Amino acid sequence: MMSEADLPLGGLLVVDLSQFLAGPYAALRLLDLGARVIKVERPDGGDPCRDLYKTRDQRISTLFQAINRGKESLALDLKLADDLAVLRQALERADVVIQNYRPGIAERLGIGYEAVRAINPRVIYASISGYGRDGPWAKLPGQDLLAQARSGIMWLSGDQASPPTPVGLAVGDIYTGAMAVQGILAALVRRGVTGRGALVETSLLESLVDLQFEMITEYFANQNTMRFRSEASNGNINAPPPYGVYRTSDGYLALAMTPLQRLAPLLDLDPDPAWEGDHLSLLVERDQIKRRIAERIVMRSTAHWLAALQPHDIWCAEVMDWTALLRTEQFAALDMLQDLPSVDAASVRTTRMPISIDGVRPRGHAPAPALGAHSEALRRELAGNDAPLVSAVKPAL
């Protein structure tokens, strides 16, 4: 079994001041890479994510258990001088600090970047917000659905007649957390060379804009003209047919980049000169072409089309739900699941990190903490009455 010391971030200390998803996700990825994570929470309820989507028979929500597994909970009331002093002791020793307060709040609490850098010049301080530190939206709630709404991403999903369609998960939160980790790791590399700390900043809006870089670049290339979604079988507003999702007689089939001249005979469709055009001309004829393909594909089963198309190297796939995915041999081969202890049941089944290190995918072993579960031990440790925390001074990477 790979030990924490074998992982790339073994020995690093992360103080996680964030809540909900984006910041905690970033801290979770650092934990999976070997870091020790202290999660600082309010004593009166803690991270609101503890109760988000919680059922009546749960003490801690499944979401909280998944995204905060393995962390240590330190309950502090930052309005109290004594508790703020405890936090500053932790910040003095931290390698990484993550916070997602609304702009200005960390500074009012005395734990903004400049204040933390004054006591710990080597700290990597990651600040996550909804819309950045400046501008008229800066103090608006940094919530995933609202950020998706403002980012333009809702106009990419669904068919042309569909209303704006959000991504069916908190894509802004998760991608923003991943972007924060990218910045943190880059800053740690620089610190290993120069000894300098860093301020890493990102936001939901910046991350969602980056996620759409291809579409936004095309928008400018098309003289600020928005390209419409397909009337049916939409998959990518910039991709020519057959790119999209088609109903079969018993499910759905996804077709990706495939020359129409090769696809037509396999679908028993008569050749059409319009199908031999370049990228732009095919986009002009996109909906008409897709309608002809859809009329043919709906006549047979998904299995029929996979058997007919895949041997000819046509890029296609069955559209699966989670139940179907989890039954596949491929998913089993990836070994992406783990069972962890839980305060509500014998165990909670969740995912593992989507990265392997030296051929090994790190595995968690500790559950999400009860609120303040580690407060007493951490207070002693920070006061120097117990084994010291890992120093922020590290050898060059």
CORFENUR-V971716 format. One record per residue. N is the residue number from 1. SS is DSSP state (~ for helix, > for strand, _ for the rest). Layout:
N_SS ; N_SS
This chain:
1__ ; 2__ ; 3__ ; 4_~ ; 5_~ ; 6_~ ; 7__ ; 8__ ; 9__ ; 10__ ; 11__ ; 12__ ; 13_> ; 14_> ; 15_> ; 16_> ; 17__ ; 18__ ; 19__ ; 20__ ; 21__ ; 22_~ ; 23_~ ; 24_~ ; 25_~ ; 26_~ ; 27_~ ; 28_~ ; 29_~ ; 30_~ ; 31_~ ; 32_~ ; 33__ ; 34__ ; 35__ ; 36_> ; 37_> ; 38_> ; 39_> ; 40_> ; 41_> ; 42__ ; 43__ ; 44__ ; 45__ ; 46__ ; 47__ ; 48_~ ; 49_~ ; 50_~ ; 51__ ; 52__ ; 53__ ; 54__ ; 55__ ; 56__ ; 57__ ; 58__ ; 59__ ; 60__ ; 61__ ; 62_~ ; 63_~ ; 64_~ ; 65_~ ; 66_~ ; 67_~ ; 68__ ; 69_> ; 70__ ; 71__ ; 72_> ; 73_> ; 74_> ; 75_> ; 76__ ; 77__ ; 78__ ; 79__ ; 80__ ; 81_~ ; 82_~ ; 83_~ ; 84_~ ; 85_~ ; 86_~ ; 87_~ ; 88_~ ; 89_~ ; 90_~ ; 91_~ ; 92_~ ; 93_~ ; 94__ ; 95__ ; 96_> ; 97_> ; 98_> ; 99_> ; 100__ ; 101__ ; 102__ ; 103__ ; 104__ ; 105_~ ; 106_~ ; 107_~ ; 108_~ ; 109_~ ; 110__ ; 111__ ; 112__ ; 113_~ ; 114_~ ; 115_~ ; 116_~ ; 117_~ ; 118_~ ; 119_~ ; 120__ ; 121__ ; 122__ ; 123__ ; 124_> ; 125_> ; 126_> ; 127_> ; 128_> ; 129_> ; 130__ ; 131__ ; 132__ ; 133__ ; 134__ ; 135__ ; 136__ ; 137__ ; 138__ ; 139__ ; 140__ ; 141__ ; 142__ ; 143__ ; 144_~ ; 145_~ ; 146_~ ; 147_~ ; 148_~ ; 149_~ ; 150_~ ; 151_~ ; 152__ ; 153_~ ; 154_~ ; 155_~ ; 156__ ; 157__ ; 158__ ; 159__ ; 160__ ; 161__ ; 162__ ; 163__ ; 164__ ; 165__ ; 166__ ; 167__ ; 168__ ; 169__ ; 170__ ; 171_~ ; 172_~ ; 173_~ ; 174_~ ; 175_~ ; 176_~ ; 177_~ ; 178_~ ; 179_~ ; 180_~ ; 181_~ ; 182_~ ; 183_~ ; 184_~ ; 185_~ ; 186_~ ; 187_~ ; 188_~ ; 189_~ ; 190_~ ; 191_~ ; 192_~ ; 193_~ ; 194_~ ; 195__ ; 196__ ; 197__ ; 198_> ; 199_> ; 200_> ; 201_> ; 202_> ; 203_> ; 204_~ ; 205_~ ; 206_~ ; 207_~ ; 208_~ ; 209_~ ; 210_~ ; 211_~ ; 212__ ; 213_~ ; 214_~ ; 215_~ ; 216_~ ; 217_~ ; 218_~ ; 219_~ ; 220_~ ; 221_~ ; 222__ ; 223__ ; 224__ ; 225__ ; 226__ ; 227__ ; 228__ ; 229__ ; 230__ ; 231__ ; 232__ ; 233__ ; 234__ ; 235__ ; 236__ ; 237__ ; 238__ ; 239__ ; 240__ ; 241__ ; 242__ ; 243__ ; 244_> ; 245_> ; 246_> ; 247_> ; 248__ ; 249__ ; 250__ ; 251__ ; 252_> ; 253_> ; 254_> ; 255_> ; 256__ ; 257__ ; 258__ ; 259__ ; 260_~ ; 261_~ ; 262_~ ; 263_~ ; 264_~ ; 265_~ ; 266_~ ; 267__ ; 268__ ; 269__ ; 270__ ; 271__ ; 272__ ; 273_~ ; 274_~ ; 275_~ ; 276_~ ; 277__ ; 278__ ; 279_~ ; 280_~ ; 281_~ ; 282_~ ; 283_~ ; 284_~ ; 285__ ; 286_~ ; 287_~ ; 288_~ ; 289_~ ; 290_~ ; 291_~ ; 292_~ ; 293_~ ; 294_~ ; 295_~ ; 296_~ ; 297_~ ; 298__ ; 299__ ; 300__ ; 301__ ; 302_~ ; 303_~ ; 304_~ ; 305_~ ; 306_~ ; 307_~ ; 308_~ ; 309_~ ; 310_~ ; 311_~ ; 312_~ ; 313__ ; 314__ ; 315__ ; 316_> ; 317_> ; 318_> ; 319__ ; 320__ ; 321__ ; 322_~ ; 323_~ ; 324_~ ; 325_~ ; 326_~ ; 327__ ; 328__ ; 329_~ ; 330_~ ; 331_~ ; 332_~ ; 333_~ ; 334_~ ; 335__ ; 336__ ; 337_> ; 338_> ; 339_> ; 340_> ; 341__ ; 342__ ; 343__ ; 344__ ; 345__ ; 346__ ; 347__ ; 348_> ; 349_> ; 350_> ; 351_> ; 352__ ; 353__ ; 354__ ; 355__ ; 356_> ; 357_> ; 358__ ; 359__ ; 360_> ; 361_> ; 362__ ; 363__ ; 364__ ; 365__ ; 366__ ; 367__ ; 368_> ; 369__ ; 370__ ; 371__ ; 372__ ; 373__ ; 374__ ; 375_~ ; 376_~ ; 377_~ ; 378_~ ; 379_~ ; 380_~ ; 381_~ ; 382_~ ; 383__ ; 384__ ; 385__ ; 386__ ; 387__ ; 388__ ; 389__ ; 390__ ; 391__ ; 392__ ; 393__ ; 394__ ; 395__ ; 396__ ; 397__
